[in-house]
Amino acid sequence: MSHCKDCKKELLNDEIAIYKRLINRGAEEFMCIDCLAKYMEVEPDDIKEKIVHFKKIGCTLFG
Ligand SMILES: [Zn+2]
């Protein structure tokens, strides 16, 4: 089980996938949606919308 590298929260598969999609496909450490939103200077809802979007277009990172 992976944990957010900032706040140590347990990560969902979607959080790992969106981090890979947006930040670094080869990453071995990830961030939760809240920390990723802060890092990217967007709202957590913006990240959630991106997750929905990438799932809809069939991105293979999202299982
Ligand atoms: Zn976090």
N, CA, C, O and the ligand as a Tripos MOL2 file, in Angstrom:
@<TRIPOS>MOLECULE
protein
  253   251    64     0     0
PROTEIN
NO_CHARGES

@<TRIPOS>ATOM
      1 N           0.8460   -1.2060    0.0000 N.3       1 MET1
      2 CA          0.0000    0.0000    0.0000 C.3       1 MET1
      3 C           0.8750    1.2470    0.0000 C.2       1 MET1
      4 O           1.7950    1.3590    0.8100 O.2       1 MET1
      5 N           0.5920    2.1930   -0.9120 N.am      2 SER2
      6 CA          1.3600    3.4270   -0.9860 C.3       2 SER2
      7 C           0.7340    4.5180   -0.1270 C.2       2 SER2
      8 O          -0.4710    4.5220    0.1260 O.2       2 SER2
      9 N           1.5760    5.4350    0.3110 N.am      3 HIS3
     10 CA          1.1190    6.5630    1.1190 C.3       3 HIS3
     11 C           1.5850    7.8680    0.4830 C.2       3 HIS3
     12 O           2.6220    7.9160   -0.1780 O.2       3 HIS3
     13 N           0.8040    8.9240    0.6950 N.am      4 CYS4
     14 CA          1.1570   10.2460    0.1950 C.3       4 CYS4
     15 C           2.5190   10.6630    0.7500 C.2       4 CYS4
     16 O           2.7760   10.5330    1.9470 O.2       4 CYS4
     17 N           3.3970   11.1690   -0.1380 N.am      5 LYS5
     18 CA          4.7430   11.5240    0.3320 C.3       5 LYS5
     19 C           4.7300   12.7910    1.1850 C.2       5 LYS5
     20 O           5.7040   13.0690    1.8850 O.2       5 LYS5
     21 N           3.6530   13.5570    1.1380 N.am      6 ASP6
     22 CA          3.5420   14.7570    1.9690 C.3       6 ASP6
     23 C           2.8480   14.4820    3.2980 C.2       6 ASP6
     24 O           3.4490   14.6480    4.3590 O.2       6 ASP6
     25 N           1.5750   14.0610    3.2450 N.am      7 CYS7
     26 CA          0.7890   13.9410    4.4800 C.3       7 CYS7
     27 C           0.6860   12.5010    4.9920 C.2       7 CYS7
     28 O           0.1190   12.2720    6.0600 O.2       7 CYS7
     29 N           1.2230   11.5300    4.2490 N.am      8 LYS8
     30 CA          1.2780   10.1170    4.6650 C.3       8 LYS8
     31 C          -0.0800    9.4160    4.6550 C.2       8 LYS8
     32 O          -0.2190    8.3140    5.1860 O.2       8 LYS8
     33 N          -1.0760   10.0570    4.0520 N.am      9 LYS9
     34 CA         -2.3780    9.4230    3.9160 C.3       9 LYS9
     35 C          -2.2650    8.2040    2.9870 C.2       9 LYS9
     36 O          -1.4740    8.1910    2.0440 O.2       9 LYS9
     37 N          -3.0820    7.1810    3.2860 N.am     10 GLU10
     38 CA         -3.1320    6.0210    2.4050 C.3      10 GLU10
     39 C          -3.7190    6.4250    1.0590 C.2      10 GLU10
     40 O          -4.7150    7.1470    1.0090 O.2      10 GLU10
     41 N          -3.1100    5.9640   -0.0330 N.am     11 LEU11
     42 CA         -3.5230    6.4200   -1.3510 C.3      11 LEU11
     43 C          -4.4670    5.4470   -2.0410 C.2      11 LEU11
     44 O          -4.3370    4.2290   -1.9140 O.2      11 LEU11
     45 N          -5.4190    6.0110   -2.7740 N.am     12 LEU12
     46 CA         -6.2910    5.2240   -3.6340 C.3      12 LEU12
     47 C          -5.5890    4.9970   -4.9690 C.2      12 LEU12
     48 O          -4.6870    5.7490   -5.3390 O.2      12 LEU12
     49 N          -6.0050    3.9630   -5.6860 N.am     13 ASN13
     50 CA         -5.4200    3.7010   -7.0080 C.3      13 ASN13
     51 C          -5.5570    4.9050   -7.9340 C.2      13 ASN13
     52 O          -4.6490    5.2070   -8.7070 O.2      13 ASN13
     53 N          -6.7020    5.5920   -7.8510 N.am     14 ASP14
     54 CA         -6.9280    6.7640   -8.7040 C.3      14 ASP14
     55 C          -5.9100    7.8630   -8.4200 C.2      14 ASP14
     56 O          -5.4670    8.5570   -9.3360 O.2      14 ASP14
     57 N          -5.5370    8.0200   -7.1420 N.am     15 GLU15
     58 CA         -4.5850    9.0650   -6.7690 C.3      15 GLU15
     59 C          -3.1970    8.7460   -7.3230 C.2      15 GLU15
     60 O          -2.4790    9.6360   -7.7780 O.2      15 GLU15
     61 N          -2.8380    7.4840   -7.2790 N.am     16 ILE16
     62 CA         -1.5510    7.0650   -7.8390 C.3      16 ILE16
     63 C          -1.5610    7.2640   -9.3540 C.2      16 ILE16
     64 O          -0.5880    7.7450   -9.9350 O.2      16 ILE16
     65 N          -2.6670    6.8900   -9.9780 N.am     17 ALA17
     66 CA         -2.7690    6.9860  -11.4380 C.3      17 ALA17
     67 C          -2.7110    8.4340  -11.9110 C.2      17 ALA17
     68 O          -2.0200    8.7410  -12.8820 O.2      17 ALA17
     69 N          -3.4320    9.3260  -11.2340 N.am     18 ILE18
     70 CA         -3.4540   10.7180  -11.7050 C.3      18 ILE18
     71 C          -2.0860   11.3690  -11.4690 C.2      18 ILE18
     72 O          -1.6590   12.2100  -12.2600 O.2      18 ILE18
     73 N          -1.4070   10.9910  -10.4000 N.am     19 TYR19
     74 CA         -0.0630   11.5220  -10.1650 C.3      19 TYR19
     75 C           0.8650   11.1150  -11.3160 C.2      19 TYR19
     76 O           1.6240   11.9260  -11.8460 O.2      19 TYR19
     77 N           0.7770    9.8270  -11.6830 N.am     20 LYS20
     78 CA          1.6070    9.3490  -12.7930 C.3      20 LYS20
     79 C           1.2650   10.0820  -14.0770 C.2      20 LYS20
     80 O           2.1500   10.4560  -14.8470 O.2      20 LYS20
     81 N          -0.0410   10.2860  -14.3050 N.am     21 ARG21
     82 CA         -0.5120   10.9050  -15.5490 C.3      21 ARG21
     83 C          -0.0740   12.3610  -15.6300 C.2      21 ARG21
     84 O           0.3230   12.8340  -16.6940 O.2      21 ARG21
     85 N          -0.1450   13.0780  -14.4980 N.am     22 LEU22
     86 CA          0.0890   14.5200  -14.5300 C.3      22 LEU22
     87 C           1.5330   14.9050  -14.2190 C.2      22 LEU22
     88 O           2.0380   15.8960  -14.7470 O.2      22 LEU22
     89 N           2.1900   14.1370  -13.3770 N.am     23 ILE23
     90 CA          3.5080   14.5470  -12.8840 C.3      23 ILE23
     91 C           4.6360   13.7200  -13.4880 C.2      23 ILE23
     92 O           5.5410   14.2630  -14.1200 O.2      23 ILE23
     93 N           4.5800   12.4120  -13.2940 N.am     24 ASN24
     94 CA          5.7100   11.5900  -13.7200 C.3      24 ASN24
     95 C           5.2900   10.1290  -13.8180 C.2      24 ASN24
     96 O           5.0060    9.4810  -12.8110 O.2      24 ASN24
     97 N           5.2560    9.6280  -15.0330 N.am     25 ARG25
     98 CA          4.8010    8.2700  -15.2840 C.3      25 ARG25
     99 C           5.6680    7.2250  -14.5630 C.2      25 ARG25
    100 O           5.1870    6.1420  -14.2310 O.2      25 ARG25
    101 N           6.9300    7.5510  -14.3260 N.am     26 GLY26
    102 CA          7.8240    6.6020  -13.6850 C.3      26 GLY26
    103 C           7.9700    6.8050  -12.1900 C.2      26 GLY26
    104 O           8.8560    6.2150  -11.5720 O.2      26 GLY26
    105 N           7.1110    7.6360  -11.5900 N.am     27 ALA27
    106 CA          7.2330    7.9630  -10.1690 C.3      27 ALA27
    107 C           7.0920    6.7270   -9.2870 C.2      27 ALA27
    108 O           6.3530    5.7990   -9.6150 O.2      27 ALA27
    109 N           7.8040    6.7270   -8.1730 N.am     28 GLU28
    110 CA          7.6660    5.6470   -7.2030 C.3      28 GLU28
    111 C           7.0750    6.1630   -5.9040 C.2      28 GLU28
    112 O           6.6960    5.3760   -5.0380 O.2      28 GLU28
    113 N           6.9920    7.4950   -5.7600 N.am     29 GLU29
    114 CA          6.3140    8.1210   -4.6280 C.3      29 GLU29
    115 C           5.2020    8.9920   -5.1990 C.2      29 GLU29
    116 O           5.3380    9.5510   -6.2870 O.2      29 GLU29
    117 N           4.1010    9.1040   -4.4600 N.am     30 PHE30
    118 CA          2.9290    9.7840   -5.0040 C.3      30 PHE30
    119 C           2.3450   10.7320   -3.9730 C.2      30 PHE30
    120 O           2.7510   10.7350   -2.8110 O.2      30 PHE30
    121 N           1.3650   11.5550   -4.4220 N.am     31 MET31
    122 CA          0.6630   12.4680   -3.5200 C.3      31 MET31
    123 C          -0.8280   12.1750   -3.5690 C.2      31 MET31
    124 O          -1.3470   11.7090   -4.5840 O.2      31 MET31
    125 N          -1.5200   12.4540   -2.4520 N.am     32 CYS32
    126 CA         -2.9740   12.3700   -2.4400 C.3      32 CYS32
    127 C          -3.5470   13.5510   -3.2290 C.2      32 CYS32
    128 O          -2.8250   14.4830   -3.5820 O.2      32 CYS32
    129 N          -4.8290   13.4990   -3.4940 N.am     33 ILE33
    130 CA         -5.4550   14.5580   -4.2960 C.3      33 ILE33
    131 C          -5.2580   15.9290   -3.6450 C.2      33 ILE33
    132 O          -4.9530   16.9010   -4.3360 O.2      33 ILE33
    133 N          -5.4300   16.0140   -2.3260 N.am     34 ASP34
    134 CA         -5.3120   17.3110   -1.6500 C.3      34 ASP34
    135 C          -3.9080   17.8960   -1.7910 C.2      34 ASP34
    136 O          -3.7580   19.0770   -2.1020 O.2      34 ASP34
    137 N          -2.8930   17.0870   -1.5670 N.am     35 CYS35
    138 CA         -1.5120   17.5760   -1.6590 C.3      35 CYS35
    139 C          -1.1370   17.8690   -3.1090 C.2      35 CYS35
    140 O          -0.4250   18.8340   -3.3860 O.2      35 CYS35
    141 N          -1.6160   17.0400   -4.0270 N.am     36 LEU36
    142 CA         -1.3450   17.2690   -5.4440 C.3      36 LEU36
    143 C          -1.9860   18.5770   -5.9090 C.2      36 LEU36
    144 O          -1.3900   19.3240   -6.6860 O.2      36 LEU36
    145 N          -3.1960   18.8490   -5.4340 N.am     37 ALA37
    146 CA         -3.8870   20.0900   -5.7850 C.3      37 ALA37
    147 C          -3.0880   21.2970   -5.2880 C.2      37 ALA37
    148 O          -2.9090   22.2730   -6.0170 O.2      37 ALA37
    149 N          -2.6130   21.2260   -4.0510 N.am     38 LYS38
    150 CA         -1.7960   22.3150   -3.5000 C.3      38 LYS38
    151 C          -0.5310   22.4980   -4.3260 C.2      38 LYS38
    152 O          -0.1470   23.6200   -4.6580 O.2      38 LYS38
    153 N           0.1160   21.3700   -4.6550 N.am     39 TYR39
    154 CA          1.3600   21.3900   -5.4230 C.3      39 TYR39
    155 C           1.1470   22.0350   -6.7850 C.2      39 TYR39
    156 O           1.9920   22.7980   -7.2540 O.2      39 TYR39
    157 N           0.0040   21.7250   -7.4280 N.am     40 MET40
    158 CA         -0.2810   22.2440   -8.7690 C.3      40 MET40
    159 C          -1.0070   23.5830   -8.7310 C.2      40 MET40
    160 O          -1.2680   24.1840   -9.7740 O.2      40 MET40
    161 N          -1.3350   24.0540   -7.5130 N.am     41 GLU41
    162 CA         -2.0500   25.3160   -7.3290 C.3      41 GLU41
    163 C          -3.3970   25.3170   -8.0580 C.2      41 GLU41
    164 O          -3.7520   26.2570   -8.7690 O.2      41 GLU41
    165 N          -4.1350   24.2090   -7.8450 N.am     42 VAL42
    166 CA         -5.5040   24.0960   -8.3510 C.3      42 VAL42
    167 C          -6.3790   23.5910   -7.1990 C.2      42 VAL42
    168 O          -5.8840   23.3450   -6.1000 O.2      42 VAL42
    169 N          -7.6840   23.4390   -7.4600 N.am     43 GLU43
    170 CA         -8.6020   22.9210   -6.4490 C.3      43 GLU43
    171 C          -8.6420   21.3880   -6.5230 C.2      43 GLU43
    172 O          -8.4940   20.8170   -7.6040 O.2      43 GLU43
    173 N          -8.8400   20.7220   -5.3790 N.am     44 PRO44
    174 CA         -8.9750   19.2550   -5.4030 C.3      44 PRO44
    175 C         -10.0420   18.7820   -6.4020 C.2      44 PRO44
    176 O          -9.8790   17.7390   -7.0360 O.2      44 PRO44
    177 N         -11.1210   19.5410   -6.5390 N.am     45 ASP45
    178 CA        -12.1660   19.1700   -7.4980 C.3      45 ASP45
    179 C         -11.6500   19.1600   -8.9360 C.2      45 ASP45
    180 O         -12.1100   18.3690   -9.7600 O.2      45 ASP45
    181 N         -10.6870   20.0480   -9.2340 N.am     46 ASP46
    182 CA        -10.1020   20.0570  -10.5780 C.3      46 ASP46
    183 C          -9.3860   18.7410  -10.8510 C.2      46 ASP46
    184 O          -9.4550   18.2000  -11.9550 O.2      46 ASP46
    185 N          -8.6960   18.2320   -9.8300 N.am     47 ILE47
    186 CA         -7.9920   16.9520   -9.9740 C.3      47 ILE47
    187 C          -9.0070   15.8240  -10.1670 C.2      47 ILE47
    188 O          -8.8200   14.9450  -11.0080 O.2      47 ILE47
    189 N         -10.0820   15.8610   -9.3760 N.am     48 LYS48
    190 CA        -11.1060   14.8110   -9.4970 C.3      48 LYS48
    191 C         -11.7320   14.8210  -10.8930 C.2      48 LYS48
    192 O         -12.0260   13.7660  -11.4570 O.2      48 LYS48
    193 N         -11.9330   16.0190  -11.4430 N.am     49 GLU49
    194 CA        -12.4700   16.1210  -12.8040 C.3      49 GLU49
    195 C         -11.5140   15.5030  -13.8150 C.2      49 GLU49
    196 O         -11.9360   14.8490  -14.7690 O.2      49 GLU49
    197 N         -10.2170   15.7200  -13.5940 N.am     50 LYS50
    198 CA         -9.2210   15.1460  -14.5020 C.3      50 LYS50
    199 C          -9.2580   13.6180  -14.4280 C.2      50 LYS50
    200 O          -9.1320   12.9400  -15.4480 O.2      50 LYS50
    201 N          -9.4330   13.0800  -13.2170 N.am     51 ILE51
    202 CA         -9.5150   11.6220  -13.0560 C.3      51 ILE51
    203 C         -10.6910   11.0810  -13.8710 C.2      51 ILE51
    204 O         -10.5570   10.0960  -14.5970 O.2      51 ILE51
    205 N         -11.8470   11.7430  -13.7380 N.am     52 VAL52
    206 CA        -13.0330   11.3270  -14.4910 C.3      52 VAL52
    207 C         -12.7460   11.4000  -15.9900 C.2      52 VAL52
    208 O         -13.0990   10.4980  -16.7500 O.2      52 VAL52
    209 N         -12.1010   12.4900  -16.3960 N.am     53 HIS53
    210 CA        -11.7860   12.7030  -17.8100 C.3      53 HIS53
    211 C         -10.8860   11.5850  -18.3470 C.2      53 HIS53
    212 O         -11.1730   10.9980  -19.3900 O.2      53 HIS53
    213 N          -9.8060   11.3000  -17.6330 N.am     54 PHE54
    214 CA         -8.8620   10.2940  -18.1390 C.3      54 PHE54
    215 C          -9.4780    8.9050  -18.1470 C.2      54 PHE54
    216 O          -9.1590    8.0870  -19.0090 O.2      54 PHE54
    217 N         -10.3660    8.6320  -17.1850 N.am     55 LYS55
    218 CA        -11.0790    7.3460  -17.1950 C.3      55 LYS55
    219 C         -11.9730    7.2590  -18.4280 C.2      55 LYS55
    220 O         -12.0680    6.2170  -19.0770 O.2      55 LYS55
    221 N         -12.6300    8.3880  -18.7350 N.am     56 LYS56
    222 CA        -13.5750    8.4090  -19.8510 C.3      56 LYS56
    223 C         -12.8610    8.1600  -21.1780 C.2      56 LYS56
    224 O         -13.3860    7.4730  -22.0550 O.2      56 LYS56
    225 N         -11.6610    8.7240  -21.3180 N.am     57 ILE57
    226 CA        -10.9410    8.5210  -22.5860 C.3      57 ILE57
    227 C         -10.1510    7.2160  -22.5790 C.2      57 ILE57
    228 O          -9.4490    6.9040  -23.5420 O.2      57 ILE57
    229 N         -10.2660    6.4530  -21.4920 N.am     58 GLY58
    230 CA         -9.6830    5.1150  -21.4650 C.3      58 GLY58
    231 C          -8.1960    5.0700  -21.2040 C.2      58 GLY58
    232 O          -7.5090    4.1590  -21.6660 O.2      58 GLY58
    233 N          -7.6770    6.0680  -20.4500 N.am     59 CYS59
    234 CA         -6.2620    6.0510  -20.0920 C.3      59 CYS59
    235 C          -5.9190    4.7610  -19.3450 C.2      59 CYS59
    236 O          -6.5960    4.3880  -18.3870 O.2      59 CYS59
    237 N          -4.8640    4.0910  -19.7940 N.am     60 THR60
    238 CA         -4.5560    2.7660  -19.2570 C.3      60 THR60
    239 C          -3.9840    2.8060  -17.8400 C.2      60 THR60
    240 O          -3.8670    1.7650  -17.1950 O.2      60 THR60
    241 N          -3.6280    3.9970  -17.3490 N.am     61 LEU61
    242 CA         -3.1100    4.0790  -15.9770 C.3      61 LEU61
    243 C          -4.2330    3.8530  -14.9560 C.2      61 LEU61
    244 O          -3.9810    3.4600  -13.8160 O.2      61 LEU61
    245 N          -5.4810    4.1100  -15.3880 N.am     62 PHE62
    246 CA         -6.6250    3.9750  -14.4780 C.3      62 PHE62
    247 C          -7.2520    2.6010  -14.6730 C.2      62 PHE62
    248 O          -7.8520    2.3180  -15.7100 O.2      62 PHE62
    249 N          -7.1060    1.7680  -13.6770 N.am     63 GLY63
    250 CA         -7.5470    0.3730  -13.8160 C.3      63 GLY63
    251 C          -9.0510    0.1990  -13.7270 C.2      63 GLY63
    252 O          -9.5490   -0.9220  -13.8280 O.2      63 GLY63
    253 ZN         -1.3220   14.1220    1.0040 Zn       64 ZN64
@<TRIPOS>BOND
     1     1     2 1
     2     2     3 1
     3     3     4 2
     4     3     5 am
     5     5     6 1
     6     6     7 1
     7     7     8 2
     8     7     9 am
     9     9    10 1
    10    10    11 1
    11    11    12 2
    12    11    13 am
    13    13    14 1
    14    14    15 1
    15    15    16 2
    16    15    17 am
    17    17    18 1
    18    18    19 1
    19    19    20 2
    20    19    21 am
    21    21    22 1
    22    22    23 1
    23    23    24 2
    24    23    25 am
    25    25    26 1
    26    26    27 1
    27    27    28 2
    28    27    29 am
    29    29    30 1
    30    30    31 1
    31    31    32 2
    32    31    33 am
    33    33    34 1
    34    34    35 1
    35    35    36 2
    36    35    37 am
    37    37    38 1
    38    38    39 1
    39    39    40 2
    40    39    41 am
    41    41    42 1
    42    42    43 1
    43    43    44 2
    44    43    45 am
    45    45    46 1
    46    46    47 1
    47    47    48 2
    48    47    49 am
    49    49    50 1
    50    50    51 1
    51    51    52 2
    52    51    53 am
    53    53    54 1
    54    54    55 1
    55    55    56 2
    56    55    57 am
    57    57    58 1
    58    58    59 1
    59    59    60 2
    60    59    61 am
    61    61    62 1
    62    62    63 1
    63    63    64 2
    64    63    65 am
    65    65    66 1
    66    66    67 1
    67    67    68 2
    68    67    69 am
    69    69    70 1
    70    70    71 1
    71    71    72 2
    72    71    73 am
    73    73    74 1
    74    74    75 1
    75    75    76 2
    76    75    77 am
    77    77    78 1
    78    78    79 1
    79    79    80 2
    80    79    81 am
    81    81    82 1
    82    82    83 1
    83    83    84 2
    84    83    85 am
    85    85    86 1
    86    86    87 1
    87    87    88 2
    88    87    89 am
    89    89    90 1
    90    90    91 1
    91    91    92 2
    92    91    93 am
    93    93    94 1
    94    94    95 1
    95    95    96 2
    96    95    97 am
    97    97    98 1
    98    98    99 1
    99    99   100 2
   100    99   101 am
   101   101   102 1
   102   102   103 1
   103   103   104 2
   104   103   105 am
   105   105   106 1
   106   106   107 1
   107   107   108 2
   108   107   109 am
   109   109   110 1
   110   110   111 1
   111   111   112 2
   112   111   113 am
   113   113   114 1
   114   114   115 1
   115   115   116 2
   116   115   117 am
   117   117   118 1
   118   118   119 1
   119   119   120 2
   120   119   121 am
   121   121   122 1
   122   122   123 1
   123   123   124 2
   124   123   125 am
   125   125   126 1
   126   126   127 1
   127   127   128 2
   128   127   129 am
   129   129   130 1
   130   130   131 1
   131   131   132 2
   132   131   133 am
   133   133   134 1
   134   134   135 1
   135   135   136 2
   136   135   137 am
   137   137   138 1
   138   138   139 1
   139   139   140 2
   140   139   141 am
   141   141   142 1
   142   142   143 1
   143   143   144 2
   144   143   145 am
   145   145   146 1
   146   146   147 1
   147   147   148 2
   148   147   149 am
   149   149   150 1
   150   150   151 1
   151   151   152 2
   152   151   153 am
   153   153   154 1
   154   154   155 1
   155   155   156 2
   156   155   157 am
   157   157   158 1
   158   158   159 1
   159   159   160 2
   160   159   161 am
   161   161   162 1
   162   162   163 1
   163   163   164 2
   164   163   165 am
   165   165   166 1
   166   166   167 1
   167   167   168 2
   168   167   169 am
   169   169   170 1
   170   170   171 1
   171   171   172 2
   172   171   173 am
   173   173   174 1
   174   174   175 1
   175   175   176 2
   176   175   177 am
   177   177   178 1
   178   178   179 1
   179   179   180 2
   180   179   181 am
   181   181   182 1
   182   182   183 1
   183   183   184 2
   184   183   185 am
   185   185   186 1
   186   186   187 1
   187   187   188 2
   188   187   189 am
   189   189   190 1
   190   190   191 1
   191   191   192 2
   192   191   193 am
   193   193   194 1
   194   194   195 1
   195   195   196 2
   196   195   197 am
   197   197   198 1
   198   198   199 1
   199   199   200 2
   200   199   201 am
   201   201   202 1
   202   202   203 1
   203   203   204 2
   204   203   205 am
   205   205   206 1
   206   206   207 1
   207   207   208 2
   208   207   209 am
   209   209   210 1
   210   210   211 1
   211   211   212 2
   212   211   213 am
   213   213   214 1
   214   214   215 1
   215   215   216 2
   216   215   217 am
   217   217   218 1
   218   218   219 1
   219   219   220 2
   220   219   221 am
   221   221   222 1
   222   222   223 1
   223   223   224 2
   224   223   225 am
   225   225   226 1
   226   226   227 1
   227   227   228 2
   228   227   229 am
   229   229   230 1
   230   230   231 1
   231   231   232 2
   232   231   233 am
   233   233   234 1
   234   234   235 1
   235   235   236 2
   236   235   237 am
   237   237   238 1
   238   238   239 1
   239   239   240 2
   240   239   241 am
   241   241   242 1
   242   242   243 1
   243   243   244 2
   244   243   245 am
   245   245   246 1
   246   246   247 1
   247   247   248 2
   248   247   249 am
   249   249   250 1
   250   250   251 1
   251   251   252 2
@<TRIPOS>SUBSTRUCTURE
     1 MET1         2 RESIDUE 1 A MET
     2 SER2         6 RESIDUE 1 A SER
     3 HIS3        10 RESIDUE 1 A HIS
     4 CYS4        14 RESIDUE 1 A CYS
     5 LYS5        18 RESIDUE 1 A LYS
     6 ASP6        22 RESIDUE 1 A ASP
     7 CYS7        26 RESIDUE 1 A CYS
     8 LYS8        30 RESIDUE 1 A LYS
     9 LYS9        34 RESIDUE 1 A LYS
    10 GLU10       38 RESIDUE 1 A GLU
    11 LEU11       42 RESIDUE 1 A LEU
    12 LEU12       46 RESIDUE 1 A LEU
    13 ASN13       50 RESIDUE 1 A ASN
    14 ASP14       54 RESIDUE 1 A ASP
    15 GLU15       58 RESIDUE 1 A GLU
    16 ILE16       62 RESIDUE 1 A ILE
    17 ALA17       66 RESIDUE 1 A ALA
    18 ILE18       70 RESIDUE 1 A ILE
    19 TYR19       74 RESIDUE 1 A TYR
    20 LYS20       78 RESIDUE 1 A LYS
    21 ARG21       82 RESIDUE 1 A ARG
    22 LEU22       86 RESIDUE 1 A LEU
    23 ILE23       90 RESIDUE 1 A ILE
    24 ASN24       94 RESIDUE 1 A ASN
    25 ARG25       98 RESIDUE 1 A ARG
    26 GLY26      102 RESIDUE 1 A GLY
    27 ALA27      106 RESIDUE 1 A ALA
    28 GLU28      110 RESIDUE 1 A GLU
    29 GLU29      114 RESIDUE 1 A GLU
    30 PHE30      118 RESIDUE 1 A PHE
    31 MET31      122 RESIDUE 1 A MET
    32 CYS32      126 RESIDUE 1 A CYS
    33 ILE33      130 RESIDUE 1 A ILE
    34 ASP34      134 RESIDUE 1 A ASP
    35 CYS35      138 RESIDUE 1 A CYS
    36 LEU36      142 RESIDUE 1 A LEU
    37 ALA37      146 RESIDUE 1 A ALA
    38 LYS38      150 RESIDUE 1 A LYS
    39 TYR39      154 RESIDUE 1 A TYR
    40 MET40      158 RESIDUE 1 A MET
    41 GLU41      162 RESIDUE 1 A GLU
    42 VAL42      166 RESIDUE 1 A VAL
    43 GLU43      170 RESIDUE 1 A GLU
    44 PRO44      174 RESIDUE 1 A PRO
    45 ASP45      178 RESIDUE 1 A ASP
    46 ASP46      182 RESIDUE 1 A ASP
    47 ILE47      186 RESIDUE 1 A ILE
    48 LYS48      190 RESIDUE 1 A LYS
    49 GLU49      194 RESIDUE 1 A GLU
    50 LYS50      198 RESIDUE 1 A LYS
    51 ILE51      202 RESIDUE 1 A ILE
    52 VAL52      206 RESIDUE 1 A VAL
    53 HIS53      210 RESIDUE 1 A HIS
    54 PHE54      214 RESIDUE 1 A PHE
    55 LYS55      218 RESIDUE 1 A LYS
    56 LYS56      222 RESIDUE 1 A LYS
    57 ILE57      226 RESIDUE 1 A ILE
    58 GLY58      230 RESIDUE 1 A GLY
    59 CYS59      234 RESIDUE 1 A CYS
    60 THR60      238 RESIDUE 1 A THR
    61 LEU61      242 RESIDUE 1 A LEU
    62 PHE62      246 RESIDUE 1 A PHE
    63 GLY63      250 RESIDUE 1 A GLY
    64 ZN64       253 GROUP 0 **** ****
